[in-house]
Amino acid sequence: MLITAICPIAYLVMFVLQPEHMGVLLTDPLGQMLLAAAVIMELVGMARVAMLLKQEG
């Protein structure tokens, strides 16, 4: 599940390097919807990968 940590780590790095650009995701309503969609898709992807790995083992 290490690969699922890439997206949040990339967000944090970009937030540190360019907070004015990444801060829009937290303040703008469209940015908040996009951030929520990204989190949901990340969770669905993690669940799907876990299901696939469980079937193989």
Buried (B, 14 or more C-beta within 10 A) or exposed (E): EEEEEEBEEEBEEEBEEEEEEBEBBEEEEEBEEEBEEBEEEBEEEEEEEEEEEEEEE
